[in-house]
Amino acid sequence: MKAQCEVDVLICGAGAAGLTLAIDLARRGISFRLIEKMDGPFGGSRGKGIQPRTQEVFEDLGILDRLVAAGGAYPLQRHYRDDGGYSDSDLMERNEPTPSEPYQLPLMVPQFLTEGVMRERLLELGQQPEFGCELVGIEQDADGVTARLSGPDGEQSLRVRWLVGADGGRSFVRNALGIGFPGKTLGVRAVVADVLLTGLTRDVWHCFNDGDMQRQIFLCPLAGTEMFQIQGPIPLDVDVDLGVQGLTAMVAERTGRDDIQIQSVSWASAYNMNARLANHYRVDRVFLVGDAAHIHPPTGGQGLNTSVQDAYNLGWKLAAVAQGAPDTLLDTYEEERRPVAAAMLGLATRLLDAQTRGEMRRGREVHQLDIGYPESSLALGTATAASALVAGDRAPDAPVRGAAGQSSRLFELFRGGHWTLLGYQVERGSVQPRPGLHIHVFGPHGDLFDAGGHFFDGYHPAVGDWLLVRPDGYVGAMIAAGEVARLEAYLEQVGLGRAATGHGDPFKG
């Protein structure tokens, strides 16, 4: 007889992916432990770009305003020529926010600040990472996973329902499961370092020798800090001094200037760029998220964002199954997220190629707003003739007005751990309330009004349509009038099949 599970989920790795999953589970009341083998938080800036779609995720998790306050916008790039002159250009494609897409620009927040805000949010929810605690063994069976942990108090055994490896590119979890990690080394080695320096202004991103992989070096002022991030390619087979003297010499050699003086180095790393994708994201009760499942070049600012969205996809599914949904729901995690990572590997690699040619402009393709799951088994329904929106797409935002007269947004209605069902000029009672489902109706006698027409512009509903939005902000189902039976079957599939009967929450107990 196996021991009873002590918690529902063990999360191995307290970086951005692990913290996202922990926050999501904590706000849903799912028991977990979050462990990290390092003795303290990561101290570097590595993943500093937060893309518009991830900003939407962070809004839902309750931390976006804090992150905006902690960071800032990307500055213009200043490209220096050998003759001493320079020209300024914008790395970003800058568009104004729209009713359906409220965030249009990447936000710069050094990774250590992002993760600090996430730990603060997690603590508000009554949880925190366990640093200095390492996973050293995994055994799983039909009923759960037995994990062996090594920490300050020695080894211990922990029995859990599921284990999630968020433990980075050298993932112990992935290796223990024997999951292949095919891909390639891209033949580029680079240094990244966070430093205090004098001699450069903080109003631009200073770029020297664009396209020259022997001499290229970029010095970017890190928003929210007094530091600069140094980035540059280095030889594949030469040890590089990452201290003050070594980096000062590298900067002087590549810029041709002796007035740029590094005062201190907060964090530095030399790494080989790879593009690799795990063969599987799930083996029975064990899952991979983030860099444990995929690694790619930092070009385009995709890594941290893809990792956060892995965890955001998995979190609500683990919670649903913990509360009674069919286990098959967990199969959709790999089904939905692995193709996204494959596409991101391709994009980041193409952007790396462009950077080596001195071309660094980034457009909508890096914003991740167009990522969706239209091929997913969780996507039910087809687009109407008037709409490009299909089931599986990201659910657009829209300003709306409540029946009491106050302004709101769809994203405010979506926020939290629930599903949201939007009816357009429907009979409200035709779908019964149930735990975990918030129902809103537009039209006469409804609780919402599309005062500016933005809901209609984003969704193009027909009279009688029902639009079901998943907990992670994607359209799960688009149901026409007279097809409520299909909606009921779908709700059963995702664990929302039982309407309220007056006997309490059917998912508890």
Secondary structure, DSSP 8 states (H G I E B T S, - for coil): -----SEEEEEE--SHHHHHHHHHHHHTT--EEEEESSSS-----SS-EE-HHHHHHHHHHT-HHHHHHH-EE--EEEEE-TTS-EEEE-SB------SS----S-EE--HHHHHHHHHHHHHHTT---EET-EEEEEEEETTEEEEEEEETTEEEEEEEEEEEE---TT-HHHHHHT----EEEEEEEEEEEEEEEESS-SSEEEEESTT-TTT-EEEEE-TTSS-EEEEEEE-TTS----SHHHHHHHHHHHH--SS-EEEEEEEEEEEEEEEEE-S-SEETTEEE-GGGTEE--STTS-HHHHHHHHHHHHHHHHHHHHTT--GGGGHHHHHHHHHHHHHHHHHHHHHHHHHHTT---B-GGGT-TT---TTSTT-B----TT----TTSB----EEEETTS-EEEHHHHH-SSSEEEEEES--GGGS---TTEEEEEESTT-SEE-TTSHHHHHH---TT-EEEE-TTSBEEEEE-TT-HHHHHHHHHHTT--S---SS--TT--
